[in-house]
Amino acid sequence: MLTRRSVFKPDGLKKLDFEYVPPRLPHREEYVERLVDFLRPIIERPGAISERVLITGRSGTGKTVTAKKTGEIMERIARNRGKKLIYAHVNCRATGSKFALVQRIIHQVAPALPVRGYGPIELLHALWDYLNEHDCFLLLTLDEIDYYIRTTGEDIVYELTRLTDEVKNVPQRINFIFISRNGGFLNVLSPSTLSKFRPQERFDFPPYNELQLRDILTERVKEAFNENCVSEEIIDFIARNTCKYGHGDARYAIQLLLAAGLIADRDGYPMVIPEHVREAQEKTDPRLRDEDIVVLNEHQKLLLLALARSLADRKEAVFLPIEEVEEAYNVVCEEYSKQPVGRVMLHALASELKAAGIIVIDSNFRLGLDGVKAEVMERFLENLLGKGR
């Protein structure tokens, strides 16, 4: 009997938001520690130097959340030592102009400062004056700085990084974490900007592998979902799909998890099942095209229909043994008045479907579907093959 109780905890959706910073960062804790160690002089010798760090990596490798966690820790250490340190994080992709960028910085650091009627350079100097007057230090993350420089230019970055150079014998109050997909944008900076901008340290974040994604998803499931609503098999399913289609992008994995949970709630299920993940995959990142199925030969279509029907019946199964699918295939062949192929040929057909990216086969030669709901695949193939007898 289906229930309308949500699979999510009362605040679960917030725990799957991209802005959320979890208590632990699986497989990025070491980077947090290294960043804190590198930035520690901001607190131990405040004002002695302007620290500059560059974090690079593909989307979903944990750059943003690592910077935010580092900022949280740095603020806490400073507070415990009686120092004033503000962490500000600005996504440069969301700022379309120099003024918008500076305005976002001001809003986080000194929201009481008036911004209307002033240009970006004037606002930067007002920010500098504010930090001096309040004996405060700033750790500023400019996220997606490469995108901003490509689309808006490097002028404001130059002005930001040279602020403390204009006034001698005063504390260096602004420190930077720059986040970029890669370091290639450094090559297009003018020599004057590069001399001010050049980071003293660089951290390159690799994509997550399947085991690491599994750990990340396990942590988020504990935080966001009610007990027993997401099985280990579902976590493995999402982690594998993320490696296959999302190239190790943790955001992709969390998006799939969230979408699958919402579909479970929509359908009134007490837990997330594989069909919910398949539908989430189909909606968020469609991979299969109609023509990919249309061009299959007859027995490939019949085998695929048998698999789709079996998975639609066994809603909680991610994979099915080849023997079970073979039984369903024989039934389908009888339905369509076709002579079934032998077991060796059936294995070959399954391998061909895998090579085409239509099905997946695990190490035990169990068959599964990833990018489309089994019920959707079943209906499409029935329409394609026509009515059986």
C-alpha positions, 0 to 999 in steps of 0.5 A: 500500500502506497503512503504519502509520507515524504521520504525527506526529513523536514529540512532534508531539501535544504541538505541537498541544495548546492549552497549547503555546506555539510559538517563533513566533506568526504574526500576533501577534508585533506584539502580543507586542512591544507588550505587552513594551514596555508591561510593561517598567517592571516590570523597569526600575523594579520596584515603581514601579507595578502595571501592568494590561493587558486583552486582549479578543477572541473565542475562538481569536484568540491571546489566551492564547498571546500572554499566555504568550509575553509572560510567557516573554519578560518572565521572560527579560529579568528573569533577564538583568538579575538581577531576580526576576519570576515569570509565572503564568497562571490560567484562571479558568473552571477555578476554581469558587471564590475559594479555588480561584483563589487556590490555583492562583496560590499553586501556580504562585508559591510551591508550598511555601506551605501552603494548608490551613486558610486562607481566600482572603484569608489566602492572598493576604496570605501570597502578598504576604508571600512576594513581599516576603520574596524580593524577587520580582515577579509578572506574573499573567494571569487568563484568562477573567476575565469568566466568573469575575466573572459566575459567582463574583463580583468580591470576590477580584478586588477583593482581589487588585488592592488588595493593594498599596494597603493598605501604603504605601511598599512596592514594587508587586509584582503586575502583571496581564494580564486576558483577556476575550471583550470588555470588557462585564464592566467595566460590571457592576463596582462603582465600588470594584472598577473603580477598582482594576481599571481597566486602563491599556492594552487590546488588542483581538484580531481573528479570523484571516483565511484567509491568517493561519490558513494561516500558523499551520497551516503552522507547526504542521504543520512542528512536529508532522507528518513531512515530506510528511504534510500538503500545502498543499492540506490546509492550505488546506482546513482554513483555509477551513473554519475561516473558514467554520465556525469564524469565524477561530478558530485553536483550531478550525483546530488541532483539525481538523488534530489530528483529521485526523492521528489519523484518518490514523493510525487508517486507516494512511494515510501522509498526511492526505487530504481525507476525513480532514479531512471526517470530522474536521469531521463529528465535531468540528463536525457541520453537515449534518443528515439533513433538509437532504439529504432535502428536496432535489429529485431532481436535486439529490440525483443531482448530490450523489451523483455528487459524493460518489462522485467524491470517494470515488474520488479520495480526495486531491482537495479539489475536482473540475472541474464537467466531471468531476462532470457525467460522474459525474452522467450515469452516476448518472442512467442508473443511476436511469433519469432524464433528465440535465439540461443543462449550464446547469441543472447549474450552477444545481443546483450553485449551489443546493446551495452556497447551501444550505450542502451543497457548496462551489464554488471560484473555478474552479467546481470542486465539493467537500464540507466537513462530511461524508465523501464515503463517508458522503454516498454511502451516505446518498444511496444509501439515500435514493434506493433501489437503481438498476437 
